[in-house]
Amino acid sequence: MNKLFFLTAFCFFANSLLAQDDFYKQKKYFTVVSYNVENLFDTINDPDKEDDEFTPDSEKKWDTDKYQLKIKNIARVISSINKHELPELVGLVEVENKNVIQDLITDSQLVGGDYGIIHEESPDARGIDVALIYRKSEFQYLNHQTYRISFDFDPETTTRDILYVRGKLDDNKDLHVFVNHWSSRREGKEVSEPKRIEAAKVLRAKVDEILDKNKKARIVIIGDFNDEPTDSSLVDVLNATTDQFSKNSRMLYNLLFDKHLLGYGTYNYKGNWNMIDNIIVSKSLLSKNGNYVVSQDGGQIFSERWLMYDNVKTGQLTPNRTYGGPYYHGGFSDHLPVYFILKSK
């Protein structure tokens, strides 16, 4: 079963690369990536954050050498996703501050992209945030805003803000991007679900504000939702479905819905794959009449063999992570990145 799964996964990936080849010979392209980078912390103890475990004196012994390798590893992943050039937009999840993002984009593997940074500190107790990096030559930044998520039923809990960014593509039309990291399932799926429902309500309201002004607005929603495409927060509240032919212009489309139904995922928990990193777009990005549309490849999971750890006990390949509890593995992340390509006429 596992061998069959990964053979199928390899075929998906190989077909994606072939499609990239055909596509890039003819079309202009714009690559959007979403990547939970698993605790990209510096080594400095910030007294305002619960970041003590990522310091040289902690149980994890998080030091400069490990930090620099982490930067190199994440840069390698981002630079490898599109073999033709660096991605235009990358949504980052679990970054501590702007300094670690600056270190990332100035790594030799990414510096050629001349990336700009959009980041704001959020109230998350651990100090992890979301951010967006963008190639300045390909995406004209206009403005950004963060949206606070609070819980009336649990007012003491703080979580990550939703980051909203508005910019223009080279056709001089807006692209609206939301980067998310919703509440985890640490307390259990059912207990924690109301928190993700609340985040979905906030996000849906902001999406509706945009669509009220322009029903053909181009919207991209990415990040780690800690819910899968079939969960209520995404299907019922956000109205992100698998029906790209819906006549409802306010419906959103999850580019990874079908892969989820086939058993693929971005995060492996106790031997089970979970599709908790999602890519959701507005109907306008699926329209044949648009200047930019999602390529025929749709949403993709980047899962090259060198990103994976071969678990001899289970026979599974799983994301090669930086830490497993207090144990250092020196890998990349416990999540796999996801991406899609927009093509222009």
C-alpha positions as CSV (number, residue, x, y, z in Angstrom):
1,M,0.0,0.0,0.0
2,N,2.7,2.5,1.0
3,K,4.9,1.6,-2.1
4,L,1.8,2.1,-4.3
5,F,1.1,5.4,-2.7
6,F,4.5,6.8,-3.2
7,L,4.8,5.4,-6.8
8,T,1.6,7.3,-7.5
9,A,2.9,10.4,-5.8
10,F,6.1,10.2,-7.9
11,C,4.0,10.0,-11.1
12,F,2.0,13.1,-10.0
13,F,5.3,14.9,-9.4
14,A,6.9,13.8,-12.7
15,N,3.8,14.8,-14.7
16,S,3.9,18.1,-13.0
17,L,7.5,18.7,-14.1
18,L,6.6,17.7,-17.6
19,A,3.7,20.0,-17.6
20,Q,5.9,22.8,-16.4
21,D,8.2,22.2,-19.3
22,D,5.4,22.4,-21.9
23,F,3.9,25.4,-20.1
24,Y,7.1,27.4,-19.8
25,K,7.9,27.3,-23.4
26,Q,4.8,29.1,-24.3
27,K,3.3,31.0,-21.4
28,K,4.2,33.6,-18.8
29,Y,3.9,32.2,-15.3
30,F,3.6,33.2,-11.7
31,T,4.3,30.7,-9.0
32,V,2.7,30.9,-5.6
33,V,4.0,28.8,-2.7
34,S,2.8,28.1,0.8
35,Y,5.2,26.6,3.4
36,N,5.0,25.9,7.1
37,V,8.7,26.0,7.9
38,E,8.5,24.4,11.3
39,N,9.6,26.9,14.0
40,L,12.0,29.2,12.2
41,F,13.4,30.8,15.3
42,D,16.6,32.7,15.8
43,T,18.8,31.8,18.8
44,I,18.1,34.9,20.8
45,N,15.9,34.8,23.9
46,D,13.0,37.3,23.5
47,P,11.6,38.1,26.9
48,D,8.2,38.8,25.4
49,K,7.8,35.4,23.8
50,E,7.8,31.8,24.9
51,D,10.8,31.0,22.8
52,D,13.1,29.6,25.5
53,E,13.3,26.2,23.8
54,F,15.0,27.7,20.8
55,T,18.1,29.0,22.6
56,P,21.6,27.5,23.0
57,D,20.9,26.7,26.7
58,S,17.7,24.9,26.1
59,E,17.1,21.1,26.0
60,K,17.1,21.4,22.2
61,K,20.5,23.2,22.2
62,W,19.4,25.5,19.4
63,D,22.6,27.2,18.3
64,T,24.0,29.2,15.4
65,D,25.1,26.2,13.4
66,K,21.7,24.6,13.6
67,Y,20.0,27.9,12.8
68,Q,22.2,28.5,9.8
69,L,21.5,25.0,8.5
70,K,17.8,25.5,8.9
71,I,18.0,28.7,6.8
72,K,20.0,26.8,4.1
73,N,17.5,24.0,4.2
74,I,14.4,26.1,3.8
75,A,16.1,28.2,1.1
76,R,16.9,25.0,-0.8
77,V,13.3,23.9,-0.7
78,I,11.9,27.2,-1.9
79,S,14.5,27.5,-4.7
80,S,13.8,24.0,-5.9
81,I,10.0,24.1,-6.3
82,N,10.0,25.8,-9.7
83,K,13.0,24.5,-11.7
84,H,12.8,27.5,-14.1
85,E,13.0,30.3,-11.6
86,L,12.4,31.4,-8.0
87,P,8.7,31.6,-7.0
88,E,7.1,35.0,-7.2
89,L,5.1,34.7,-3.9
90,V,5.9,32.6,-0.9
91,G,3.6,32.5,2.1
92,L,5.6,31.5,5.2
93,V,4.1,29.9,8.4
94,E,5.9,29.6,11.8
95,V,8.5,32.4,11.5
96,E,9.6,34.1,14.6
97,N,10.3,37.6,13.3
98,K,11.4,39.7,10.4
99,N,15.1,39.1,11.1
100,V,14.8,35.3,10.3
101,I,13.0,36.1,7.1
102,Q,15.7,38.6,6.1
103,D,18.3,35.9,6.7
104,L,16.3,33.5,4.6
105,I,15.9,35.8,1.5
106,T,19.5,36.8,1.6
107,D,20.7,33.2,1.5
108,S,22.7,32.6,-1.7
109,Q,19.9,30.3,-3.0
110,L,17.3,33.0,-2.8
111,V,19.1,36.4,-3.0
112,G,18.7,36.5,-6.8
113,G,14.9,36.8,-6.3
114,D,15.3,40.2,-4.8
115,Y,12.4,39.4,-2.4
116,G,10.5,42.0,-0.3
117,I,9.1,41.1,3.1
118,I,5.6,41.6,4.5
119,H,5.4,40.7,8.1
120,E,3.7,41.9,11.3
121,E,4.2,40.6,14.9
122,S,1.1,38.7,16.1
123,P,-0.1,38.0,19.6
124,D,0.7,34.3,19.5
125,A,2.2,33.4,22.9
126,R,5.1,31.4,21.3
127,G,5.9,34.2,19.0
128,I,5.3,32.5,15.7
129,D,3.9,34.5,12.8
130,V,2.9,34.3,9.2
131,A,4.6,36.3,6.5
132,L,4.7,36.8,2.7
133,I,7.8,37.3,0.6
134,Y,7.5,38.5,-2.9
135,R,9.7,39.2,-5.9
136,K,9.7,42.9,-6.3
137,S,10.0,42.8,-10.1
138,E,7.0,40.5,-10.5
139,F,4.5,41.7,-7.8
140,Q,3.8,45.4,-7.2
141,Y,3.1,45.6,-3.5
142,L,0.3,48.1,-2.6
143,N,-0.7,47.6,1.0
144,H,-1.3,45.0,3.7
145,Q,-3.3,44.5,6.9
146,T,-3.6,42.0,9.7
147,Y,-6.8,40.6,11.1
148,R,-7.0,39.6,14.7
149,I,-8.6,36.3,15.7
150,S,-10.2,36.3,19.2
151,F,-12.5,33.8,21.0
152,D,-15.4,34.9,23.2
153,F,-15.5,31.4,24.6
154,D,-11.8,31.4,25.4
155,P,-10.7,35.1,25.8
156,E,-7.3,34.2,27.3
157,T,-6.1,32.3,24.2
158,T,-4.1,34.2,21.6
159,T,-3.3,33.0,18.1
160,R,-1.8,34.1,14.8
161,D,-3.2,37.0,12.9
162,I,-4.4,36.5,9.3
163,L,-2.1,38.5,7.0
164,Y,-3.8,40.2,4.0
165,V,-1.7,41.6,1.2
166,R,-2.9,43.5,-1.9
167,G,-0.7,44.0,-4.9
168,K,-0.7,44.1,-8.7
169,L,0.5,41.6,-11.4
170,D,2.0,42.8,-14.6
171,D,-1.5,43.3,-16.2
172,N,-2.0,46.1,-13.7
173,K,-4.8,44.3,-11.9
174,D,-5.1,43.5,-8.2
175,L,-4.2,40.2,-6.6
176,H,-5.5,39.7,-3.0
177,V,-3.5,37.3,-0.9
178,F,-4.4,35.9,2.6
179,V,-1.8,34.0,4.6
180,N,-3.2,31.9,7.5
181,H,-2.1,29.8,10.4
182,W,-5.2,28.6,12.3
183,S,-5.3,27.1,15.8
184,S,-3.8,23.7,16.2
185,R,-5.5,20.5,17.1
186,R,-3.3,20.0,20.2
187,E,-6.4,19.8,22.4
188,G,-8.1,17.4,20.0
189,K,-9.9,18.1,16.8
190,E,-13.4,18.5,18.2
191,V,-12.4,20.6,21.2
192,S,-10.3,23.0,19.1
193,E,-12.6,23.2,16.1
194,P,-14.6,26.2,17.3
195,K,-11.3,28.2,17.1
196,R,-10.8,27.4,13.5
197,I,-14.5,28.0,12.8
198,E,-14.0,31.5,14.2
199,A,-10.9,32.1,12.0
200,A,-12.9,31.0,9.0
201,K,-15.7,33.4,9.8
202,V,-13.3,36.3,10.0
203,L,-11.6,35.3,6.7
204,R,-14.9,34.8,4.9
205,A,-16.1,38.3,6.0
206,K,-12.9,39.9,4.6
207,V,-13.3,37.9,1.3
208,D,-16.9,39.1,1.0
209,E,-15.8,42.7,1.5
210,I,-13.5,42.3,-1.5
211,L,-16.1,40.6,-3.6
212,D,-18.7,43.2,-2.8
213,K,-16.5,45.8,-4.5
214,N,-15.5,43.6,-7.4
215,K,-17.2,40.3,-8.0
216,K,-14.4,39.2,-10.3
217,A,-11.6,39.9,-7.7
218,R,-8.6,37.6,-7.9
219,I,-8.2,36.1,-4.4
220,V,-5.6,33.6,-3.2
221,I,-5.9,32.0,0.3
222,I,-2.9,30.0,1.6
223,G,-1.4,28.7,4.8
224,D,-1.7,26.0,7.5
225,F,-5.3,25.7,8.4
226,N,-5.0,22.7,10.7
227,D,-8.2,21.5,9.0
228,E,-8.6,19.5,5.9
229,P,-10.6,20.4,2.8
230,T,-13.6,18.4,3.9
231,D,-13.8,19.9,7.4
232,S,-16.6,22.3,8.3
233,S,-14.4,25.4,8.7
234,L,-13.3,25.2,5.0
235,V,-16.4,23.7,3.4
236,D,-19.3,25.2,5.3
237,V,-17.9,28.5,6.7
238,L,-15.3,29.6,4.1
239,N,-17.3,27.9,1.3
240,A,-14.2,26.4,-0.4
241,T,-15.3,23.5,-2.5
242,T,-14.1,21.1,-5.2
243,D,-16.7,22.4,-7.7
244,Q,-14.9,24.7,-10.1
245,F,-17.9,24.8,-12.3
246,S,-20.2,26.3,-9.7
247,K,-22.2,29.3,-11.0
248,N,-22.0,31.0,-7.6
249,S,-19.3,33.7,-8.1
250,R,-18.8,33.9,-4.4
251,M,-17.8,30.2,-4.0
252,L,-14.1,29.5,-3.5
253,Y,-12.2,26.6,-4.9
254,N,-9.7,24.5,-3.0
255,L,-7.0,23.4,-5.4
256,L,-5.9,20.5,-3.2
257,F,-9.4,19.1,-2.5
258,D,-9.1,16.3,-5.0
259,K,-5.7,15.3,-3.8
260,H,-7.0,15.1,-0.3
261,L,-9.8,12.7,-1.5
262,L,-7.1,10.5,-3.1
263,G,-5.3,10.2,0.3
264,Y,-2.5,12.7,-0.2
265,G,-1.4,15.1,2.5
266,T,1.2,17.6,3.6
267,Y,1.6,16.6,7.3
268,N,2.0,13.0,8.6
269,Y,0.6,12.4,12.0
270,K,1.0,8.9,13.5
271,G,1.3,7.4,10.1
272,N,-1.7,9.2,8.6
273,W,-1.5,11.9,5.9
274,N,-3.4,15.1,6.6
275,M,-4.0,17.8,4.1
276,I,-3.9,20.8,6.5
277,D,-1.9,23.1,4.1
278,N,-4.4,24.3,1.6
279,I,-4.6,26.6,-1.5
280,I,-7.9,28.3,-2.1
281,V,-8.7,30.6,-4.9
282,S,-11.7,32.7,-6.1
283,K,-13.6,31.7,-9.2
284,S,-12.0,34.5,-11.3
285,L,-8.7,32.6,-11.3
286,L,-10.4,29.6,-12.9
287,S,-12.1,31.6,-15.6
288,K,-10.9,31.1,-19.2
289,N,-11.6,34.8,-19.7
290,G,-9.2,36.0,-17.1
291,N,-5.7,37.5,-17.8
292,Y,-4.3,35.1,-15.3
293,V,-5.7,31.6,-14.6
294,V,-4.6,28.6,-12.6
295,S,-2.5,26.3,-14.8
296,Q,-3.9,22.9,-15.7
297,D,-1.6,21.3,-13.1
298,G,-3.7,22.8,-10.3
299,G,-2.5,22.6,-6.8
300,Q,0.7,20.6,-6.2
301,I,2.5,19.1,-3.2
302,F,6.3,19.4,-3.4
303,S,7.6,16.1,-2.1
304,E,11.0,15.3,-3.6
305,R,12.7,12.3,-2.2
306,W,15.4,14.4,-0.5
307,L,12.7,16.1,1.5
308,M,11.6,12.9,3.1
309,Y,12.7,10.6,6.0
310,D,12.6,6.9,5.5
311,N,11.0,5.4,8.6
312,V,12.3,1.8,8.7
313,K,9.9,0.9,11.4
314,T,6.8,1.8,9.4
315,G,8.1,1.6,5.9
316,Q,6.7,5.1,5.3
317,L,8.4,8.2,3.8
318,T,7.5,11.2,5.9
319,P,8.6,14.9,5.9
320,N,12.2,15.1,7.2
321,R,11.7,17.5,10.1
322,T,14.1,19.6,12.1
323,Y,13.1,18.2,15.5
324,G,11.1,15.3,16.8
325,G,10.3,16.4,20.3
326,P,13.7,17.3,21.8
327,Y,15.6,15.2,19.3
328,Y,17.4,17.0,16.6
329,H,17.1,15.5,13.1
330,G,18.5,18.4,11.1
331,G,15.8,18.2,8.4
332,F,13.7,20.7,6.6
333,S,10.2,20.9,8.1
334,D,7.4,18.6,9.4
335,H,5.2,20.0,6.6
336,L,5.5,19.7,2.9
337,P,5.2,22.9,0.8
338,V,2.3,23.3,-1.6
339,Y,2.2,25.5,-4.7
340,F,0.4,26.4,-7.9
341,I,1.2,28.3,-11.1
342,L,-0.8,31.1,-12.6
343,K,-0.5,31.5,-16.4
344,S,-1.2,34.5,-18.5
345,K,-2.6,34.8,-22.0
